[in-house]
Amino acid sequence: MFSFVEIQCEIAAKAGMIIQRVVLNSRPGKNGVPVAENFRLEQSTIADTIQAGQVRVRTLYLSVDPYMRCRMNEDTGSDYLLPWQLSEVADGGGIGVVEESKHDNLAKGDFVTSFNWPWQTVAILDGSLLQKLVPQLVNGRLSYFLGAAGITGLTALLGIKEKGHVAVGANQTMVVSGAGGACGSLAGQMNQNSHIILCGQISQYNKDVPYPPPLPPDIEKIQKERNITRERFLVLNYMDKQEASILQLCQWIQEGKLKVRETVVEGLANIGAAFQSMMNGGNIGKQIVSVSK
């Protein structure tokens, strides 16, 4: 005699490869605080054969980021972010290794990345949408391509270069506020003629307010009195500089000039908890989920 679970597994196995994936279980609401239970780990299947141009990849690392809080809402409030759908697999920055390929430029064993990597243990992806990685560029630390040598490092570097008005020998003070919204008040206390770069405000992501959020009256008064400018920065507008900038970041990592910090959580099952912790400031450096070795 077979149990119901054993029969279901047998049926699933015949239908394709059994995998694990994480889906959006519920929405916290625009003014709610996200919790691990907003996500659900479930078993699913993928085809056991791939088509021309596709690759089958095993997920190694997934990135957990503040912008994903917006994707938990039905309306992300942004024209460049799509909302996650209930009971559908979530996605974001990810890295994996090719296990089977029918794409001309990718082979078994290649390491690849995508900004829309599904939160699942194994996936079949369009090879043309993947970027091949060179581990030696980051001293073999592949997860760095999701942080310091990825979109995160790119945002920091280009934000300063393109919008920071930083000049060598100018005796300037640069203030980096992890809480985003506090940056204005800090800069207002330090400098005349300051310039504020707005790029993400995690402290505001659990509130139904426009971006950038309006300043409190007392802060707005200081801004005007001290001639402080305030400008939004979106790294996606500077992707023509991506390749050269990533190579620069990798060189600094190799030379030890760029110090990289990560908070790594083990296991796909813990990605919801990792997201909750990150939103509460529990991480130092990039929040990474290690899915497999």
Backbone as a ProteinNet text record, in pm:
[ID]
protein_1_A
[PRIMARY]
MFSFVEIQCEIAAKAGMIIQRVVLNSRPGKNGVPVAENFRLEQSTIADTIQAGQVRVRTLYLSVDPYMRCRMNEDTGSDYLLPWQLSEVADGGGIGVVEESKHDNLAKGDFVTSFNWPWQTVAILDGSLLQKLVPQLVNGRLSYFLGAAGITGLTALLGIKEKGHVAVGANQTMVVSGAGGACGSLAGQMNQNSHIILCGQISQYNKDVPYPPPLPPDIEKIQKERNITRERFLVLNYMDKQEASILQLCQWIQEGKLKVRETVVEGLANIGAAFQSMMNGGNIGKQIVSVSK
[TERTIARY]
84.6	0	88.2	45.2	116.2	30.9	97.7	25	-14.4	-107.9	-153.6	-36.2	51.6	166.5	260	284.6	372.5	315.1	183.2	117.9	129.4	107.6	118.6	260.2	359.3	498.4	530.3	474.5	496.7	436.6	316.4	250.7	331.6	378.5	457.3	587.9	650.2	777.4	762	649.3	624.7	596.6	542	506.9	627.8	736.4	854.4	945.2	1040.7	1136.3	1074.1	1086.2	1032	1129.5	1076.7	1157.5	1086	1155.9	1093.2	1094.2	991.8	982.8	914.5	933.8	870.5	777.6	652.3	551.9	505.8	440.9	381.2	253.3	249.3	137.1	27.6	69	-26.2	42.1	-36.2	17.8	7.6	112.7	107.6	20.3	-18	-91	7.9	-34.3	58.6	116.4	41.8	90.8	126.6	135.3	165.7	313.4	351.2	489.5	501.4	589.1	601.8	658.7	609.2	656.6	689.8	759.7	801.6	681.5	568.3	449.4	383.9	429.4	381.1	430.6	527.8	582.6	553	547.3	515.2	606.1	667.5	749.2	658.9	671.8	589.7	666.9	615.3	674	605.3	684.2	629	709.5	678.6	753.7	789.6	898.4	934.5	954.3	951.5	969.8	1106.4	1113.2	1243.1	1320	1267.2	1339.8	1336	1437.7	1442.4	1436.5	1395.2	1379.8	1502.2	1509.8	1619.1	1625.8	1746	1766.1	1752	1705.8	1685.2	1803	1809.3	1903.8	1831.1	1877.5	1829	1937.5	1900.5	1998.3	1961.2	2063.3	2045.2	2078.5	1987.9	2006.6	2111	2204.1	2307.2	2277.1	2253.2	2230.5	2112.7	2038.1	1931.4	1954.3	1918.1	1933.6	1800.2	1805	1686	1708.6	1617.8	1640.6	1519	1543.1	1432.1	1327.3	1369.5	1273.2	1164.3	1193.6	1097.1	973	986.7	869.2	760.3	799.6	702.4	632.6	702.4	645.4	545	538.9	440.5	303.5	299.9	172.5	111.5	-19.8	-85.5	-39.2	-15.5	37.8	174.9	280.8	415.9	447.5	367.7	395.7	507.7	550	661.5	632.1	674.5	649.8	754.7	859.7	963.5	964.4	867.8	857.5	719.3	717	590.9	559.5	433.6	398.8	408.6	446.4	436.2	288.5	253.1	115.6	97.8	-16.8	-44.3	-35.6	27.8	46	131.9	200.7	295.6	437.7	534.2	671.8	726.8	796.2	861.8	992.6	1049	1174	1254.2	1381.3	1471.2	1611.3	1710.5	1847.6	1887.6	1950.9	1991.7	2111.5	2176.4	2292.3	2275	2312.8	2304	2409.1	2408	2501.3	2420.8	2468.5	2400.2	2421.2	2310.6	2318.5	2291.6	2218.2	2192.1	2166.7	2217.8	2204	2170.2	2077.8	2050.8	2061.8	2151.4	2180.6	2323.8	2345.2	2475.9	2590.1	2560.6	2667.6	2683.6	2606.9	2615.8	2634.4	2719.1	2749.6	2730.6	2718.9	2708.1	2827.7	2799	2904.8	2924.6	2866.8	2878.5	2798.6	2852.1	2780.8	2710.3	2582.8	2502.5	2420.2	2374.7	2294.4	2182.4	2079.9	1967.3	1906.6	1846.6	1777.7	1636.4	1591.7	1456.3	1462.9	1547.5	1568.4	1454.3	1386.5	1276.9	1328.6	1250.5	1287	1253.6	1335.1	1315.8	1450.4	1453.1	1579.9	1639.4	1555.2	1598.2	1499.6	1549.3	1461.2	1504.4	1410.5	1439.3	1422.2	1529.2	1530.6	1573.2	1534.5	1577.7	1724.2	1811.6	1955	1992.3	1914.8	1947.6	1925.4	1854	1826.5	1923.5	2022.7	2118.5	2253.6	2323.1	2457.6	2557.6	2655.7	2759.1	2856.3	2894.2	2981.4	3121.8	3218.4	3357.8	3398	3398.9	3426.1	3558	3659.1	3790.4	3786.6	3688.8	3678.6	3649.8	3590.2	3557.7	3624.4	3740.1	3816.9	3734	3645.4	3566	3443.3	3420.7	3304.3	3185	3116.6	3009.6	2899.4	2866.6	2757.3	2785.9	2912.8	2946.5	2881.4	2851.4	2787	2643.2	2588.8	2456.8	2466.1	2588.9	2606.8	2710.5	2829.7	2934.3	2974.8	2968.9	3004.3	2880.2	2766.2	2640.1	2565.3	2432.9	2350	2365.2	2394.5	2411.2	2536.4	2648.3	2772.1	2761.9	2693.3	2672.8	2595.5	2492.7	2412.4	2497	2577.5	2661.6	2764	2832.5	2937.9	2882.8	2779.4	2726.1	2648.2	2587.4	2518.6	2613.7	2732.7	2833.4	2895.4	2929	2997	2906	2780.6	2691.7	2614.3	2584.3	2498.5	2562.1	2673.6	2729.2	2807.6	2849.7	2930.6	3053.3	3112.4	3231.2	3354.6	3440.3	3560.4	3684.6	3790.5	3916.1	3972.7	4011.9	4074.1	3979.1	3847.9	3750.7	3714.3	3772.1	3746.4	3596.9	3532.5	3388.6	3361	3241.5	3195.3	3079.9	3090.1	2981.8	2916.9	2787.7	2710.9	2626.6	2638.1	2555.8	2459.3	2331.3	2230.2	2165.3	2182.4	2119.9	1968.7	1917.8	1773.7	1710.1	1786.1	1730.8	1670.8	1555	1484.5	1558.5	1648	1724	1837.4	1864.9	1979.5	1965.2	1844.5	1825.6	1862.4	1817.9	1846.6	1995.3	2061.9	2205.5	2283.2	2250.7	2321.4	2294.7	2173.2	2138.8	2216.5	2258.6	2335.1	2482.9	2529.9	2674.3	2722.1	2641.6	2694.4	2598.4	2656.4	2584.2	2597.2	2498.7	2503.6	2526.3	2455.6	2468	2383	2412.1	2335.6	2297.2	2168.9	2118.9	2080.3	2133.6	2099.6	1998	1880	1775	1780.8	1807.1	1812.6	1766.9	1636.7	1581.3	1563	1449.3	1421.9	1346.8	1421.7	1361.3	1271.2	1301.4	1220.4	1079.9	1057.7	926.8	849.9	910.7	850.6	727	704.9	583.8	474.6	489.1	390.4	337.4	210.3	148.5	169.5	292.1	327.7	395.7	393.3	461.7	611.9	682	828.3	878.7	968.6	1018.7	915.7	912.5	815.2	835.9	727.5	742.6	821.2	898.6	977.8	890.6	921.3	852.9	879.4	785.8	800.4	930.2	976.4	1098.9	1222	1223.3	1335.3	1331.1	1212.4	1199.3	1246.6	1221.9	1265.9	1419	1485.1	1631.3	1685.3	1621.4	1665	1667	1563.1	1553.9	1651	1661.1	1748.8	1895	1934.6	2075.9	2105.6	2008.6	2028.5	2071.2	2001.3	2031.7	1945.9	2010.3	1937	1909.6	1804.7	1757.7	1720.6	1790.7	1773.8	1762.4	1671.1	1649.4	1748.5	1791.2	1883.7	1828.9	1823.4	1780.4	1887.8	1950	2064.2	2026.2	1900.7	1857.9	1871.6	1882.5	1901.7	2046.7	2135.2	2278.2	2337.7	2255.2	2302.5	2404.1	2418.8	2523.6	2663.3	2668.3	2795.9	2817.9	2727.9	2731.5	2859.9	2896.8	3009.7	3139.6	3171.5	3295.9	3293.7	3178.5	3168	3182.3	3121.2	3133.2	3278.9	3347.1	3489.4	3572.4	3537.4	3607.4	3585.2	3461.7	3429.1	3503.6	3506.8	3577.7	3727.1	3783.8	3926.3	3952	3865.1	3881.8	3868.2	3779	3763.3	3890.5	3945.1	4067.5	4185.5	4190.2	4299.9	4279	4165.5	4136.4	4096.4	4070.4	4030.9	3883.5	3806	3663.3	3635.3	3593.5	3565.4	3419.6	3395.8	3261.2	3208.3	3088.9	3020.5	2891.9	2863	2740.8	2677.6	2545.4	2473.2	2409.7	2452.4	2409	2319.7	2203.1	2109.2	2106.9	2110.2	2114.5	1973.6	1945.2	1823	1711	1652.2	1539.1	1422	1404.4	1292.8	1300.1	1418	1436.4	1437.8	1399.3	1406.9	1305.1	1189.2	1090.2	1141.4	1205.2	1263.1	1376.7	1455.4	1564.8	1509.9	1399.4	1337.9	1287.6	1220.2	1169.8	1283.6	1391.3	1506.8	1569.1	1583.2	1642.1	1559.2	1428	1340.3	1346	1387.6	1400	1543	1632.7	1770.6	1858	1821.2	1897.9	2023.3	2043.6	2160.3	2271.4	2394.4	2510.4	2562.5	2564.5	2598.8	2483.5	2514.4	2412.7	2346.5	2212.2	2140.3	2131.7	2192.3	2200.5	2135.6	2068.8	2019	2095.7	2163.8	2236.2	2142	2113	2013.4	2078.4	2194.7	2266.7	2414.1	2495.1	2640.7	2687.2
-119.9	0	125	225.3	352.6	460.1	552	663.3	762.3	852.1	954.7	1043.2	1078.9	1163.9	1093.8	964	888.3	879.9	863.7	857.6	990.6	1100.9	1234.3	1261	1219.2	1238.9	1158	1037.3	952.1	1016.3	1072.7	1140.5	1262	1341.3	1461.9	1426.6	1317.3	1278.1	1242.4	1177.9	1141.1	1264.5	1370.2	1492.3	1579.7	1561.7	1644.5	1638.9	1731	1736.7	1808	1747.5	1808.5	1913.1	2031.3	2140.4	2202.4	2291.1	2375.8	2519.2	2593.1	2733.1	2812.1	2943.9	3032.8	3126.9	3132.6	3216.9	3324.2	3427.3	3530.1	3472.6	3458.3	3395.8	3496.5	3619.4	3724.6	3860	3964.1	4099.4	4165.4	4236.1	4301.4	4425.7	4476.1	4602.9	4716.8	4824.1	4934.8	4994.9	4991.4	5047.6	4939	4815	4704.5	4672.1	4596.4	4552.6	4409.3	4383.7	4247.9	4150.2	4026.1	3919.4	3798.1	3704.2	3583.7	3508.8	3516.2	3441.2	3497.4	3613.5	3665.2	3579.3	3492	3403.1	3257.9	3172.2	3030.9	2941.8	2845.3	2745.3	2631.1	2591.1	2482.1	2396.5	2277.7	2187.3	2208.3	2202.8	2217.9	2130.3	2137.9	2061.7	2150.9	2116	2178.5	2068.1	2103	2002.9	1936.5	1810.1	1742.6	1748.5	1824.7	1851.9	2001.3	2052.3	2194	2213	2333.5	2364.6	2441.5	2457.9	2533.8	2674.2	2717.3	2849.5	2855.3	2745.4	2742	2676.6	2704	2634.8	2592.4	2482.8	2445.3	2482.7	2558.6	2608.5	2567.4	2545.1	2522.4	2651.4	2694.9	2822.1	2809.3	2904.1	2909.1	3016.6	3140.1	3253.7	3338.2	3390.3	3485.6	3611.7	3723.5	3853.3	3897.8	3950	4005.3	4155.1	4236	4380.7	4462.3	4584.3	4669.3	4699.9	4717.4	4752.2	4645.8	4522.7	4414.1	4439.1	4523.2	4558.1	4619.9	4700.7	4763.1	4658.4	4551.1	4446.7	4360.1	4374.6	4301.1	4367	4490.8	4562.4	4535.2	4546.1	4529.9	4637.4	4757	4868.3	4903	4883.8	4907.4	5055.9	5142.1	5284.7	5326.4	5234.8	5262.7	5202.3	5272.4	5221.6	5120.5	5098.1	5001.8	4877	4865.3	4747.6	4684.3	4554.1	4481.5	4418.1	4413.7	4350.7	4199.1	4138.2	3993.1	3956.7	3842.1	3795.8	3690.2	3691.7	3595.1	3452.4	3366.2	3224.1	3200.8	3305.5	3291.7	3306	3243.5	3245.4	3388.3	3424.4	3555	3549	3666.9	3669.1	3793.2	3791.6	3903.7	3868	3935.2	3904.8	3764.6	3691.4	3555.6	3509.6	3407.2	3345.9	3194.9	3130.2	2985.3	2925.7	2794.9	2722.2	2643.9	2645.8	2576.6	2426	2351	2205.2	2138.4	2208	2158.8	2280	2276.5	2393.2	2354.2	2431.6	2428.1	2570.1	2647	2783.5	2786.1	2850.2	2845.3	2902.3	3002.5	3072.7	3028.8	2929	2882.5	2731.8	2686.7	2543.8	2496.1	2366.9	2308.2	2351.1	2395.9	2441	2591.3	2663.7	2809.7	2869.3	2976.4	3051.5	3169.2	3188.7	3291.8	3368.6	3486.5	3569.6	3636.5	3677.9	3751.4	3837.3	3949.5	4037.2	3987.2	3887.3	3831	3680.9	3640.8	3498.7	3448	3340.5	3289.2	3230.5	3249.2	3197.1	3048	2967.1	2823.1	2753.3	2627.4	2554.3	2527	2495.9	2469.6	2539.8	2592.4	2664	2641.3	2654.9	2656	2799.1	2856.7	2997.3	3016.7	3131	3171.2	3213.9	3143.3	3171.4	3310.8	3370.5	3503.6	3611.9	3578.6	3675.8	3663.1	3576.4	3553.3	3615.3	3658.3	3712.6	3612.8	3577.8	3484	3554.1	3484.9	3543.4	3483.7	3564.1	3520.1	3523.8	3409.4	3406.6	3472.2	3463.3	3517.7	3668.7	3735.7	3881.5	3921.5	3828.2	3858.1	3757.5	3709.1	3613.7	3490.5	3449.6	3329.7	3348.4	3469.5	3495.5	3535.2	3435.8	3459	3550	3540	3621.4	3770.1	3808.7	3951.1	4012.4	3927.8	3979.1	4024.2	3989.5	4038.2	4163.2	4197.9	4311.5	4408.6	4400.2	4498	4501.3	4386.5	4381.6	4366.6	4407.4	4397.9	4529.5	4520.2	4640.3	4729.1	4667.8	4746.7	4833.7	4772.5	4848.8	4950.7	4911.5	5001.9	5125.5	5106.3	5218.8	5313.7	5256.3	5340.2	5418.5	5349.3	5413.6	5521.8	5487.4	5583.8	5696	5665.1	5771	5881	5840.8	5938.7	6008.9	5929.6	5988.1	6080	6037.7	6111.5	6222.1	6204	6300.9	6364.2	6308.6	6353.5	6482.7	6523.4	6645	6641	6521.6	6505.4	6538	6624.5	6667.1	6643	6593.8	6568.5	6699.6	6698.7	6816.1	6926.6	6901.9	7008.2	7018.2	6931.8	6934.8	6924.4	6827.6	6807.4	6702.8	6708.5	6606.8	6531.1	6398.1	6317.3	6238.2	6249.5	6179	6072.5	5947.7	5839.4	5796.3	5810.9	5776.6	5644.4	5544.4	5415.6	5421.7	5520.4	5532.9	5623.4	5666.3	5741	5873.9	5873.5	5996.9	6087.7	6034.6	6116.1	6192.2	6161.6	6222.7	6373.6	6423.2	6567	6641.5	6589.1	6659	6653.8	6543.7	6534.3	6633.1	6633.3	6724.4	6869	6897.5	7033.9	7083.6	6993.1	7033.4	7053.4	6997.5	6995.1	7099.1	7133.4	7212.2	7320.4	7429.6	7521.1	7468.3	7498.7	7458.3	7308.1	7228.8	7083.7	7030.6	6904.1	6837.3	6699.1	6666.3	6538.7	6450.1	6327.3	6230.3	6133.4	6127	6037.5	5907.4	5797.4	5668.4	5560.6	5540.5	5442.5	5501.3	5470.5	5516.6	5405.9	5306.9	5187.9	5220.8	5327.3	5363.8	5406	5434.8	5479.5	5370.4	5254.4	5155.4	5087.2	5097.3	5040.2	5145.5	5257.5	5365.5	5397.6	5428.4	5463.6	5612.3	5646	5785.4	5790.7	5906.1	5917.2	5911.7	5882.2	5883.2	5990.9	6078.5	6084.9	6144.4	6096.7	6147.3	6296	6369.4	6511.8	6532.6	6640.3	6670.9	6732.1	6705.1	6775.8	6926.7	7010.6	7156.1	7213.8	7165.2	7221.2	7185	7063	7022.1	7097.6	7116.9	7192.3	7336.4	7393.6	7529.8	7538.4	7439.1	7434.5	7419.2	7333.3	7309.3	7439.3	7518.4	7643	7748	7757.9	7859	7835.7	7709.4	7676.5	7636.4	7659.5	7634.6	7490	7396.9	7255.4	7198.6	7141.2	7081.5	6934.1	6883.5	6747.3	6685.3	6577.2	6521.5	6370	6315	6170.6	6104.1	5982.3	5906	5766	5721.9	5586.9	5523.3	5417.9	5357.1	5302.4	5264.8	5209.1	5309.1	5436.4	5538.9	5548.9	5469.8	5480.1	5344.7	5257.4	5122.8	5119.1	5228.8	5233.9	5237	5267.6	5271.8	5145.6	5048.4	4930.4	4850.2	4812.2	4721.3	4777.7	4901.6	4962.7	4980.3	5014.8	5038.3	4907.7	4799.9	4670	4622.7	4641.7	4603.8	4685.7	4812.3	4896.8	4845.1	4811	4758.6	4626.8	4540.5	4412.3	4433.7	4531.1	4561	4607.1	4692.6	4739.7	4625.2	4529.7	4412.9	4329.3	4305	4226.1	4291.2	4424.2	4498.2	4520.4	4481.3	4500.5	4642.3	4724.5	4863.3	4875.3	4778.8	4777.6	4662.4	4695.2	4594.7	4552.3	4423.3	4370.8	4301	4341.9	4277	4212.3	4094.7	4023.5	3961.8	3947.3	3866.3	3752.5	3630.1	3515	3424.2	3394	3300.4	3174	3058.5	2931.8	2876.9	2836	2763.6	2847.3	2799.3	2868.6	2884.4	2787.4	2792.2	2912.9	2972.9	3084.5	3220.4	3225.6	3353.4	3454.7	3406.4	3497.4	3561.8	3481.5	3533.6	3630.5	3599.2	3688.1	3822.3	3818	3942.4	4026.3	3961.4	4031.4	4093.9	4019.4	4070.1	4189.4	4179.9	4289.2	4416.4	4403.1	4520.4	4582.7	4503.7	4553.7	4593.8	4595.8	4637.4	4530.2	4403.3	4295.1	4254.8	4309.6	4271.2	4374.2	4327	4414.2	4384.9	4484.8	4461.5	4396.2	4330.7	4269.8	4150.4	4144	4027	3922.8	3808.1	3700	3574.3	3498.6	3365.9	3262.2	3173.3	3065	2947.2	2910.3	2806.7	2670.2	2665	2538	2565.9	2464.7	2479.1	2430.7
0	0	0	-79.1	-83.8	-18.9	50.4	110.8	2.6	37.9	-56.1	-99	-5	-35.9	-132.8	-111.3	-200.1	-340.9	-350.3	-480.9	-552.4	-478.3	-536.7	-586.1	-509.9	-550.5	-675.7	-682	-799.5	-924.1	-909.1	-1021.5	-1064.7	-965.4	-994.5	-1063.7	-1018.6	-1076.7	-1223.3	-1256.7	-1395.6	-1481.3	-1418.4	-1491.8	-1519.6	-1447.3	-1466	-1345.2	-1339.7	-1229	-1109.3	-992.7	-870.7	-818.2	-789.1	-735	-615.6	-548.2	-446.5	-495.9	-461.8	-499.9	-389.7	-392.7	-295.2	-370	-323.6	-387.2	-288.3	-342.8	-257.2	-197.7	-67.9	2.1	36.2	68.6	105.4	92.5	84.9	77.5	215.5	258	389.2	390.9	272.2	265.6	253.6	189.6	163.2	289.7	399.2	525.5	626.4	579.4	669.1	673.5	772.2	788.8	736.7	640.3	585.2	687	680.6	768.5	682.8	742.8	669.7	613.6	683.6	641.6	516.4	469.9	341.8	225.4	253.7	151.9	189.1	88.2	112.3	29.3	96	27.6	-16.9	-143.5	-192.3	-291.7	-312.8	-411	-544.9	-651.2	-785	-880.5	-1007.5	-1106.4	-1224.6	-1290.2	-1417.3	-1519.2	-1645.6	-1751	-1737.3	-1770.3	-1761.6	-1892.7	-1989.6	-2113.2	-2140.7	-2209.9	-2242.7	-2393.3	-2434.2	-2575.7	-2626.9	-2757.9	-2819.6	-2761.6	-2723.9	-2666.8	-2515.8	-2455.4	-2310.5	-2238.6	-2107.4	-2019.8	-1893	-1835.2	-1702.4	-1602.7	-1502.3	-1406.5	-1264.8	-1185	-1041.8	-969.2	-885.3	-815.4	-705.5	-704.2	-600.4	-497.6	-545.8	-455.4	-504.3	-408.8	-437.1	-355.5	-414	-348.2	-289	-168.1	-102.3	-86.1	-141.9	-151.3	-108.8	-58.4	-13.9	-120.8	-248	-352.3	-367.3	-322.9	-334.5	-249.6	-147.7	-65.7	-152.8	-251.2	-341.7	-427.4	-460.8	-545.5	-470	-338.9	-259.7	-267.1	-315.2	-329.7	-466.4	-475.7	-606.5	-703.5	-651.2	-730.2	-672.8	-752.1	-701.3	-684.4	-748	-742.5	-834.9	-921.8	-1012	-1148.9	-1253.3	-1388.2	-1432.9	-1353.6	-1392.4	-1304.1	-1213	-1127.4	-1142.5	-1167.6	-1175.6	-1040.8	-1001.5	-873.7	-881.6	-769.1	-758.1	-748.3	-805.3	-800.8	-692	-626.3	-521.2	-576.1	-498.9	-531.5	-655.2	-701.7	-811.9	-757.3	-823.9	-776.1	-776.8	-670.7	-663	-742	-771.3	-846.2	-810	-848	-820.5	-868.8	-816.3	-855.1	-810.3	-900.8	-866.5	-947	-895	-961.3	-957.5	-1068.3	-1071.2	-1163	-1169.6	-1255.5	-1358.6	-1481.9	-1590.6	-1576.3	-1575.1	-1566.4	-1700.8	-1787.8	-1923.2	-2011	-2132.3	-2219.4	-2362.7	-2420.6	-2564.1	-2619.6	-2557.4	-2602.4	-2653.7	-2766.3	-2832.5	-2749.1	-2664.6	-2592.5	-2447.6	-2406.1	-2267.6	-2265.3	-2172.6	-2162.3	-2018.6	-2003.2	-1870.1	-1785	-1663	-1573.1	-1571.1	-1668	-1668.8	-1552.8	-1496.6	-1393.8	-1460.3	-1427.1	-1492.8	-1390.6	-1429.9	-1341	-1418.3	-1345.3	-1402.3	-1293.2	-1336.3	-1241.2	-1212.7	-1290.7	-1274.1	-1251.7	-1159.4	-1129.5	-1039.9	-1078.9	-994.9	-864.6	-759.8	-628.1	-623	-687.4	-686.4	-700.1	-662.8	-654.8	-792.4	-888.4	-1025.4	-1118	-1230.7	-1322.6	-1466.5	-1557.4	-1700.8	-1749.2	-1803.2	-1839.3	-1984.2	-2037.9	-2172.1	-2163.5	-2231.9	-2222.6	-2267.3	-2357.5	-2407.8	-2303.2	-2196.1	-2090	-1972.4	-1987.6	-1880	-1913.2	-1808.7	-1823.7	-1767.8	-1847.4	-1802.7	-1709.4	-1602.2	-1500.7	-1507.3	-1467.2	-1459.1	-1311.4	-1242.1	-1097.8	-1058.9	-1145.2	-1112.3	-1089.1	-1148.2	-1131.2	-987.1	-910.6	-770.6	-677.2	-718.8	-637.9	-599.8	-691	-668.5	-582.3	-531.6	-445.2	-531.8	-584.7	-682	-629.9	-503.4	-448.1	-458.7	-473.5	-487.6	-611.8	-711.5	-832.7	-806.2	-690	-651	-564	-524.4	-434.7	-483.9	-425.5	-454.2	-600.6	-669.4	-811.2	-898.6	-845.5	-917.7	-914.9	-918.2	-927.5	-804.4	-688.7	-565.9	-573.7	-610.2	-625.3	-736.6	-844	-957.2	-914.6	-833.6	-784.3	-700.4	-611.2	-525.5	-607.7	-698.4	-777.3	-869	-946.1	-1042.2	-973.8	-860.9	-787.2	-745.3	-699.4	-657.4	-777.6	-880.9	-997.2	-1077.9	-1096.5	-1185.8	-1116.2	-988.1	-919.6	-796	-749.3	-622.6	-627.6	-748.6	-763.2	-673.1	-658.6	-575.7	-659.7	-606.5	-679	-594.3	-657.2	-586.8	-533.1	-405.2	-344.3	-307.1	-312.4	-284.6	-136.8	-52.5	91	120.7	55.8	73	180.5	235	329	265.2	259.8	205.1	317.4	327.7	430.1	362.2	405.7	352.7	461.8	436.8	535.5	499.8	583.8	559.3	568.9	641.7	661.1	557.3	461	348.6	387.3	451.2	481.9	577.5	655.6	751	684.9	558.7	490.6	484	458.1	446.5	573.3	687.6	812.9	846.9	814.4	840.4	754.3	625.5	535.8	573.2	617.1	655.4	775.3	863	980.3	947.8	835.9	809.3	711	614.5	504.1	457	404.7	318.8	176.2	93.1	-48.4	-65.5	12.3	2.4	-112.5	-147.9	-252.8	-203	-207.4	-157.4	-274.9	-276.9	-379.8	-320.6	-380.3	-333.7	-412.5	-343.6	-410.9	-313.8	-304.9	-211.6	-73.4	-11.8	124.9	197.7	244.3	302	420.5	491.9	607.5	567.5	440	393	317.3	298	209.4	266.5	397.4	456.7	473.3	400.8	409.3	270.3	263.1	135.6	109.3	69.8	41.3	-94.5	-161.9	-290.9	-272.8	-383	-379.9	-473.7	-429.5	-291.3	-196.2	-71.7	24.6	50.9	77.9	108.9	238.4	242.1	361.4	469.3	597.2	706	692.8	736.1	719.5	774.8	892.2	950.7	866.8	808.9	724.6	592.1	538.4	413.2	431.2	548.8	579.1	579.4	643.3	645.4	503.3	424.7	287.4	207.1	220	144.3	197	329.1	389.4	353.2	342.6	318.8	174.2	88.4	-54.1	-81	-18.2	-33.4	-145.9	-246.7	-357.4	-329.3	-389.2	-364.1	-499	-536.2	-670.2	-664.3	-743.8	-747.8	-843.2	-805.1	-888.6	-909.7	-1035.6	-1070.9	-1157.2	-1107.9	-1177.3	-1314.7	-1333	-1461.6	-1576.1	-1542.8	-1646.4	-1693.2	-1632.8	-1663.3	-1701.1	-1758.1	-1787.8	-1901.7	-1976.4	-2078.2	-2015.4	-1886.7	-1814.6	-1731.1	-1744.8	-1659	-1672.3	-1792.7	-1812	-1756.4	-1792.9	-1745.4	-1593.6	-1539.3	-1394.8	-1316.1	-1365.7	-1298.5	-1298.6	-1410.4	-1417.5	-1318.3	-1301.8	-1204.8	-1062.6	-1032.1	-899.4	-873.6	-973.7	-959.7	-935.5	-1004.2	-984.9	-842.6	-790.6	-652	-552.7	-581.9	-494.7	-496.7	-615.4	-628.3	-557.8	-562.7	-501.1	-351.9	-299.9	-158.1	-122.6	-223	-196.7	-159.5	-204.2	-174	-78.8	43.2	145.6	134.2	125.8	101.6	226.6	268.6	380.8	329.4	380.3	343.4	467.9	463.4	560.4	482.4	510.4	431.4	515.6	460.9	522.8	437.1	501.5	429	405.5	282	252.7	194.3	84.3	21.9	117.9	206.3	301.7	393.5	406.9	500.3	431.3	304.3	232.8	284.8	329.7	388.3	516.3	600.3	724.2	693.6	588.3	548.5	501.6	428.4	381.4	498.9	592.9	710.8	790.1	809.3	883.1	812.7	679.5	602.4	613.9	609.6	620.6	760.5	858.1	995.4	1030.3	930.2	954.2	1014.3	995.7	1057.7	982.4	864.7	784.4	793.5	777	757.6	617.5	531.7	392.9	319.2	209.8	124.3	190	182.1	231.2	120.4	144.7	46.9	103.6	17.7	54.7	-28	39.8	-26.5	-43.9	-168.2	-196.3	-211.8	-277.2	-292.4	-309.5	-298.6	-310.3	-446.9
[MASK]
+++++++++++++++++++++++++++++++++++++++++++++++++++++++++++++++++++++++++++++++++++++++++++++++++++++++++++++++++++++++++++++++++++++++++++++++++++++++++++++++++++++++++++++++++++++++++++++++++++++++++++++++++++++++++++++++++++++++++++++++++++++++++++++++++++++++++++++++++++++++++++++++++++++

